[in-house]
Amino acid sequence: MPLQTDTSTTPASTTATTRRPSSGAVAGLALTVALAALATVAGSYAPVIGAPVIGVLTGVLVAAVAGSRRRSAWAAGLPIASTWGLQVAVVLLGVQLSLREVAAAGMASLPVMLGTLSACLVAAALLGRVLRVQRDLRTLIGVGTAICGASAIAAVTPILRPKAGTVAYAMSTIFAFNVAAVLVFPALGHLLGMSPEAFGIFAGTAVNDTSSVVAAAAAFGDGAAHTAIVVKLTRTLAIIPICLGLTWLVARREARARTAADETAEHGESRRRPLWRLVPWFLVGFVLVTTANSLGWIPSVAQDGLGALSTFLITTALVAIGLSTDLPALRRAGARPLLLGGLLWVVVAGTSLGLQGLTGTL
């Protein structure tokens, strides 16, 4: 059953309030920043959960307590935080990547990364349809599981422009199986007799969020964390083709949805955008920042600061999305999206182990 949410406060909402500051916009931005700061502090004490997940859950809780009348007082500022905040955050994600580190990950982990990514995306499309999970929700869960959790969801949200409740549900699903991975995977690795390098590849390809990758590798011990982090950061580069593909699909879907009057030859040619305009600006920024970091143009001190700022912006945007969430809509969605997340978690873990066995890296 599709999610139904209040479209007046979704990330896709772009009204005059986003162009002209008002008291409501200022109040909304101030609230999201304050809650994001609290979530960041809480996240430092619970790194396995992480600030972004705490942020979205805090936003949902505050929205539920406040009620619809109070939510309207800050609604104008939420689209600003949830769109621009996410886009700038994606650009800044590039400071965490170096093409030299990607090359150092070696060909050994590449088949495993590509295989798990492909298996997860295909399974998300097929199982999501079988389970009748709404399109945007199954896409977010699939991309989040396949690539890098909250960061991947942050990257595709401005492209899909889903309802706020859809993002919140996807984040909650990803979080649940992050925790499960941290608890289960280290013991599984020892049971299988995996080496630190083998477990690093497993954790880097089968756990989606960076903090959970680090936690799982640290729990395994014996120096598995370094390999896991490099593989995980390399896997993050999949954001680029995924965003390009989704941008094309969304543009195609919107073109098909036009009315017959808009599909005349005269208007059809004028509305057809060149290919280069389909590329999101923030994706171009992400590539440029990654390239600059690979060339050594970004000092290590700046890398730490910009990386922290990226996480804070993602947290702020997810707080805004949480504040926009309609809890009754989440309840109406039922357990099918959570089941989809669990099945994808098993698919990714099984594919990773299977490909490591085939490639001799297990």
C-alpha positions as CSV (number, residue, x, y, z in Angstrom):
1,M,0.0,0.0,0.0
2,P,1.6,3.3,-1.0
3,L,2.7,5.8,1.6
4,Q,0.5,8.8,1.9
5,T,2.0,11.9,3.4
6,D,1.4,15.6,3.6
7,T,3.0,17.0,0.5
8,S,3.1,20.5,1.9
9,T,6.1,19.7,4.0
10,T,8.1,17.2,1.8
11,P,11.6,17.7,0.6
12,A,10.2,18.4,-2.9
13,S,8.2,21.4,-1.7
14,T,9.6,24.5,-3.3
15,T,7.4,27.5,-2.5
16,A,8.0,31.2,-2.3
17,T,9.1,30.7,1.3
18,T,12.3,29.0,0.0
19,R,13.2,32.1,-2.0
20,R,12.1,34.8,0.5
21,P,13.1,34.4,4.1
22,S,10.2,34.6,6.6
23,S,9.7,34.1,10.3
24,G,8.5,30.6,9.6
25,A,11.6,29.8,7.5
26,V,13.9,31.2,10.1
27,A,12.1,29.2,12.8
28,G,12.3,26.0,10.8
29,L,16.0,26.4,10.1
30,A,16.8,27.3,13.7
31,L,14.9,24.3,15.0
32,T,16.5,21.8,12.5
33,V,20.0,23.1,13.3
34,A,19.4,22.9,17.1
35,L,18.1,19.4,16.8
36,A,20.9,18.4,14.5
37,A,23.4,19.7,17.1
38,L,21.8,17.6,19.8
39,A,21.8,14.6,17.5
40,T,25.5,15.1,16.7
41,V,26.4,15.1,20.4
42,A,24.3,12.0,20.9
43,G,25.9,10.4,17.9
44,S,29.3,10.8,19.4
45,Y,28.2,8.6,22.3
46,A,26.5,6.1,20.0
47,P,28.6,5.8,16.9
48,V,27.0,2.6,15.7
49,I,23.7,4.4,15.4
50,G,25.2,7.7,14.2
51,A,24.0,11.3,14.2
52,P,22.0,11.1,10.9
53,V,19.8,8.2,12.2
54,I,19.4,9.9,15.6
55,G,18.5,13.1,13.7
56,V,15.7,11.7,11.7
57,L,14.2,9.8,14.7
58,T,14.4,13.0,16.8
59,G,12.6,14.9,14.1
60,V,9.9,12.3,13.8
61,L,9.4,12.3,17.6
62,V,9.3,16.1,17.9
63,A,6.7,16.3,15.0
64,A,4.6,13.7,16.7
65,V,4.6,15.5,20.0
66,A,4.1,19.0,18.5
67,G,1.0,18.2,16.4
68,S,0.0,19.7,13.0
69,R,-0.8,23.2,14.3
70,R,2.7,23.7,15.8
71,R,4.4,22.0,12.8
72,S,3.0,24.7,10.5
73,A,5.0,27.4,12.4
74,W,8.3,25.9,11.2
75,A,7.2,24.2,8.0
76,A,8.5,27.0,5.7
77,G,12.1,26.3,6.7
78,L,12.1,22.5,6.3
79,P,12.4,22.4,2.4
80,I,15.5,24.6,2.6
81,A,17.3,22.3,5.0
82,S,16.1,19.1,3.4
83,T,17.1,20.0,-0.2
84,W,20.0,22.5,-0.2
85,G,21.4,20.9,2.9
86,L,21.5,17.5,1.3
87,Q,23.0,18.7,-1.9
88,V,25.8,20.6,-0.3
89,A,26.5,17.6,1.9
90,V,26.9,15.3,-1.1
91,V,29.4,17.7,-2.6
92,L,31.4,17.6,0.6
93,L,31.4,13.8,0.8
94,G,34.1,14.0,-1.9
95,V,36.7,15.1,0.7
96,Q,36.5,11.6,2.2
97,L,37.6,9.9,-1.1
98,S,40.9,9.6,-2.8
99,L,41.4,7.9,-6.2
100,R,44.7,6.7,-4.9
101,E,42.9,4.8,-2.1
102,V,40.4,3.5,-4.6
103,A,43.3,2.1,-6.7
104,A,44.9,0.6,-3.5
105,A,41.7,-1.3,-2.8
106,G,42.9,-3.5,-5.8
107,M,41.1,-5.7,-8.2
108,A,40.5,-8.3,-5.5
109,S,37.6,-6.4,-4.0
110,L,36.2,-4.9,-7.2
111,P,34.3,-8.0,-8.4
112,V,32.8,-8.3,-4.9
113,M,31.7,-4.7,-4.8
114,L,30.2,-4.7,-8.3
115,G,28.5,-8.0,-7.7
116,T,26.9,-7.0,-4.4
117,L,25.8,-3.7,-5.8
118,S,24.2,-5.3,-8.8
119,A,22.5,-8.1,-6.8
120,C,21.1,-5.6,-4.3
121,L,19.6,-3.2,-6.9
122,V,18.1,-6.0,-9.0
123,A,16.7,-7.7,-5.8
124,A,15.3,-4.4,-4.6
125,A,13.4,-3.9,-7.9
126,L,12.1,-7.4,-8.1
127,L,11.3,-8.1,-4.4
128,G,10.0,-4.6,-3.9
129,R,7.4,-5.2,-6.6
130,V,6.5,-8.6,-5.3
131,L,6.0,-7.2,-1.8
132,R,4.1,-4.2,-3.2
133,V,6.5,-1.6,-1.6
134,Q,6.0,1.9,-3.0
135,R,8.5,2.7,-5.8
136,D,10.4,5.5,-4.2
137,L,10.6,3.7,-0.9
138,R,12.0,0.5,-2.4
139,T,14.5,2.6,-4.4
140,L,15.7,4.3,-1.3
141,I,16.0,1.1,0.7
142,G,17.8,-0.6,-2.3
143,V,20.3,2.2,-2.9
144,G,20.9,2.7,0.9
145,T,21.6,-1.0,1.3
146,A,23.7,-1.4,-1.9
147,I,26.0,1.6,-1.4
148,C,26.4,3.5,1.8
149,G,23.3,3.9,3.9
150,A,22.4,7.5,4.9
151,S,24.9,9.1,2.5
152,A,23.4,7.3,-0.5
153,I,19.9,8.1,0.6
154,A,21.0,11.7,0.9
155,A,22.4,11.7,-2.6
156,V,19.3,10.3,-4.3
157,T,16.7,12.2,-2.3
158,P,17.0,15.5,-4.2
159,I,16.6,13.5,-7.5
160,L,13.6,11.4,-6.5
161,R,12.0,14.1,-4.4
162,P,10.1,11.5,-2.3
163,K,7.6,12.1,0.5
164,A,9.3,12.9,3.9
165,G,7.8,9.7,5.4
166,T,9.3,7.6,2.7
167,V,12.8,8.9,3.6
168,A,12.2,8.4,7.3
169,Y,11.0,4.8,6.8
170,A,14.0,4.0,4.6
171,M,16.5,5.4,7.1
172,S,14.9,3.4,9.9
173,T,15.1,0.2,7.9
174,I,18.8,0.8,7.0
175,F,19.5,1.5,10.7
176,A,17.9,-1.7,11.9
177,F,20.1,-3.9,9.7
178,N,23.2,-1.8,10.4
179,V,22.9,-2.7,14.0
180,A,22.2,-6.4,13.1
181,A,25.4,-6.4,10.9
182,V,27.6,-5.1,13.7
183,L,26.3,-7.7,16.1
184,V,26.3,-10.7,13.7
185,F,29.0,-10.2,11.1
186,P,32.1,-10.3,13.4
187,A,31.0,-13.6,15.0
188,L,30.2,-15.0,11.5
189,G,33.7,-13.9,10.3
190,H,35.4,-15.8,13.1
191,L,33.2,-18.8,12.6
192,L,34.2,-18.9,8.9
193,G,37.9,-18.5,9.8
194,M,38.2,-15.3,7.8
195,S,41.5,-13.3,7.7
196,P,41.5,-9.6,8.6
197,E,41.8,-8.7,4.9
198,A,38.9,-11.0,4.0
199,F,36.7,-9.7,6.7
200,G,37.6,-6.1,5.7
201,I,36.3,-6.8,2.2
202,F,33.2,-8.5,3.6
203,A,32.4,-5.6,6.0
204,G,33.2,-3.0,3.4
205,T,30.8,-4.6,0.8
206,A,28.1,-6.0,3.1
207,V,27.6,-3.3,5.7
208,N,26.1,-0.1,4.3
209,D,26.8,2.8,6.7
210,T,30.5,3.9,7.3
211,S,30.2,4.1,11.1
212,S,28.8,0.5,11.1
213,V,31.5,-0.7,8.8
214,V,34.1,0.7,11.2
215,A,32.3,-0.8,14.3
216,A,32.0,-4.3,12.7
217,A,35.6,-4.3,11.6
218,A,36.8,-3.1,15.0
219,A,34.7,-5.8,16.7
220,F,36.4,-8.4,14.5
221,G,39.8,-7.1,15.4
222,D,43.3,-7.9,14.0
223,G,43.5,-4.8,11.8
224,A,40.5,-5.5,9.6
225,A,39.3,-1.9,9.9
226,H,41.8,-0.4,7.4
227,T,40.8,-2.7,4.6
228,A,37.1,-2.3,5.4
229,I,37.3,1.5,5.3
230,V,39.1,1.7,2.0
231,V,36.7,-0.8,0.4
232,K,33.7,1.1,1.8
233,L,35.0,4.5,0.5
234,T,35.6,2.9,-2.9
235,R,32.0,1.6,-2.8
236,T,30.8,5.1,-2.2
237,L,31.9,6.1,-5.8
238,A,28.9,4.0,-7.0
239,I,26.8,7.1,-6.0
240,I,27.9,8.7,-9.3
241,P,26.4,6.2,-11.8
242,I,23.4,5.5,-9.6
243,C,22.5,9.2,-9.4
244,L,23.0,9.6,-13.2
245,G,20.8,6.7,-13.9
246,L,18.1,7.8,-11.5
247,T,18.2,11.3,-13.0
248,W,17.6,9.9,-16.4
249,L,14.8,7.6,-15.2
250,V,13.0,10.5,-13.3
251,A,13.3,12.8,-16.3
252,R,11.9,10.1,-18.6
253,R,9.1,9.3,-16.1
254,E,8.1,13.0,-15.9
255,A,8.1,13.3,-19.7
256,R,5.7,10.4,-20.0
257,A,3.5,12.0,-17.3
258,R,2.8,15.2,-19.3
259,T,-0.7,15.7,-20.6
260,A,-1.5,15.3,-24.3
261,A,-1.6,19.1,-24.7
262,D,2.0,19.3,-23.5
263,E,3.1,16.5,-25.8
264,T,2.5,18.2,-29.1
265,A,5.5,18.4,-31.5
266,E,6.0,22.1,-30.9
267,H,6.1,21.9,-27.1
268,G,7.8,18.5,-27.0
269,E,10.9,19.9,-28.7
270,S,11.0,23.0,-26.5
271,R,10.7,21.0,-23.4
272,R,13.3,18.4,-24.2
273,R,16.4,19.2,-22.1
274,P,19.9,18.5,-23.4
275,L,21.7,15.6,-21.7
276,W,24.1,17.7,-19.8
277,R,21.3,19.5,-18.0
278,L,20.1,16.1,-16.6
279,V,23.3,15.9,-14.5
280,P,22.6,17.2,-10.9
281,W,24.9,20.1,-10.0
282,F,25.8,18.5,-6.7
283,L,27.0,15.4,-8.4
284,V,29.4,17.5,-10.5
285,G,30.6,19.1,-7.3
286,F,31.1,15.7,-5.7
287,V,33.4,14.6,-8.6
288,L,35.3,17.9,-8.6
289,V,35.9,17.7,-4.8
290,T,37.0,14.1,-5.0
291,T,39.4,14.9,-7.8
292,A,40.8,17.9,-5.8
293,N,41.3,15.6,-2.8
294,S,43.0,13.0,-4.9
295,L,45.4,15.6,-6.2
296,G,46.3,16.6,-2.7
297,W,44.8,20.1,-3.0
298,I,42.7,19.7,0.2
299,P,44.8,19.8,3.4
300,S,44.2,17.0,6.0
301,V,42.9,19.6,8.5
302,A,40.4,20.8,6.0
303,Q,39.4,17.2,5.1
304,D,38.4,16.6,8.8
305,G,36.5,19.8,9.1
306,L,34.6,19.5,5.7
307,G,33.9,15.8,6.4
308,A,32.3,16.7,9.8
309,L,30.4,19.6,8.1
310,S,29.0,17.1,5.5
311,T,27.8,14.8,8.2
312,F,26.2,17.7,10.1
313,L,24.4,18.9,7.0
314,I,23.1,15.4,6.3
315,T,21.9,15.2,10.0
316,T,20.3,18.6,9.6
317,A,18.5,17.6,6.4
318,L,17.3,14.4,8.0
319,V,16.0,16.2,11.0
320,A,14.0,18.4,8.6
321,I,12.7,15.3,6.9
322,G,11.8,13.8,10.3
323,L,9.9,17.0,11.2
324,S,7.9,16.6,8.0
325,T,6.9,13.0,8.6
326,D,3.4,11.8,9.0
327,L,3.5,9.0,11.5
328,P,0.0,7.6,10.6
329,A,1.3,7.2,7.0
330,L,4.3,5.1,8.3
331,R,1.9,2.9,10.2
332,R,-0.2,2.4,7.1
333,A,2.9,1.3,5.2
334,G,3.1,-1.8,7.4
335,A,5.9,-4.3,7.7
336,R,6.6,-4.9,4.0
337,P,9.4,-2.3,3.6
338,L,11.1,-3.7,6.7
339,L,10.9,-7.2,5.3
340,L,12.3,-5.9,2.0
341,G,15.3,-4.4,3.9
342,G,15.9,-7.7,5.7
343,L,15.8,-9.7,2.4
344,L,18.2,-7.2,0.8
345,W,20.5,-7.5,3.8
346,V,20.7,-11.3,3.3
347,V,21.2,-10.9,-0.4
348,V,24.1,-8.5,0.0
349,A,25.8,-10.6,2.7
350,G,25.3,-13.9,0.8
351,T,26.5,-12.4,-2.5
352,S,29.6,-10.9,-0.8
353,L,30.6,-14.2,0.8
354,G,29.8,-16.1,-2.4
355,L,31.9,-13.8,-4.6
356,Q,34.8,-13.8,-2.1
357,G,34.7,-17.6,-2.3
358,L,34.8,-17.6,-6.1
359,T,37.6,-15.0,-6.3
360,G,39.7,-16.5,-3.6
361,T,39.5,-13.6,-1.1
362,L,37.4,-15.4,1.5
